[in-house]
């Protein structure tokens, strides 16, 4: 994605986030984004803003998936590398990557991803559970699955994604 295209996409996504209202008649909206060829989503009501990647300040003693903290208007926001969190290696972050700032239990957390895709409305009743093949705790990182004309969207369980990120950054 070219820088101008990315900037326009970020502006459009932030405009949609700012205009999001409560769920109407069981409809939920999700901000969807890509990590490699995979699509993921988070509830739009948890998203505070979407920024381009600008680097972070590293913190010692954090899990590998916590890239460091971002100073967002005076608030220190831990940044979670989702590719790493999902066991796919570290993201080689560049200016084309994005950070989705979400609110989890009254704390801001940034999610590093490849690109923002769209805002997708979906009936809450159509969200499918994630199959539990093993007792692997990483399965608990996901809150459900959606399908649309483009394939599958894996919904992220935000409290699970940031559980270790929040406790370790609070202790720092």
Secondary structure by P-SEA (a helix, b strand, c coil): ccaaaaaaaaaaaaaaaaacccccccbbbbbccccccbbbbcccccccccccccbbbbbcccccccccccccccbbbbbbccccccccccccccccbbbbbbbcccbbbbbbcccccbbbbbcccccccccccccccccccccccccccccbbbbbccccccaaaaaaaaac
